[in-house]
């Protein structure tokens, strides 16, 4: 059984992420852990707990209506602590395999489309995370993009994650190598590429190459031409792809608001 954490602040964005998660794993045995973390500096704890409990139970009632009664199990928790401390405790206690979060609605006060909580989880917690943009609606992931520079080694947990998500819907994994200018791969890159090809031999996959001044443009063209429904990337590559995750709201590529991305950690 897969243990999945669904943090919620009771916004429509967090609800949208929950719906996406339930639909994505509609045919998998999953224990969904719904959790709300209260501000540790807040006052009137008893009142806030009662209010949160009412909200959590309302979300659970809605979730059970769309969940698969045979495959899906739900539990919930409410904590008063810092957000990251609370997430870490739930991951440890619940043996969590995956966190699913929504992005907050984009507004002029935000520096990027990924909210601070999602950013904190991606950067500080070594657990896979699926981030669902506010405008994303569930579509069966026929094609999954995996942008990489071949500079990193692909360890067991990364490969397991790639295969798990690809196998959920028999998706086609499309590995995209991007470069700003034509240049030969180094020996290390070639070795990593060949190892990845070998390890992915038991799933439907393909390797693609893009030469473009802009990584954002390259990925946007790739998503459109290959009809991609989900982007996967490695946490170790976040320095290379940080502009994709933490892009300024005013300049963000169109696909960012509609396509979920999945960050894998070693």
Secondary structure as UniProt FT lines:
FT   STRAND          2..7
FT   HELIX           12..24
FT   TURN            25..27
FT   STRAND          30..39
FT   TURN            40..41
FT   HELIX           45..66
FT   TURN            69..71
FT   STRAND          72..81
FT   HELIX           83..93
FT   TURN            94..95
FT   STRAND          98..102
FT   TURN            108..109
FT   HELIX           116..124
FT   STRAND          129..132
FT   TURN            134..135
FT   STRAND          143..148
FT   HELIX           156..168
FT   TURN            169..170
FT   STRAND          172..179
FT   HELIX           187..199
FT   TURN            200..202
FT   STRAND          205..211
FT   HELIX           215..226
FT   STRAND          230..234
FT   HELIX           235..237
FT   HELIX           238..245
FT   HELIX           249..251
FT   HELIX           254..257
FT   STRAND          260..264
//
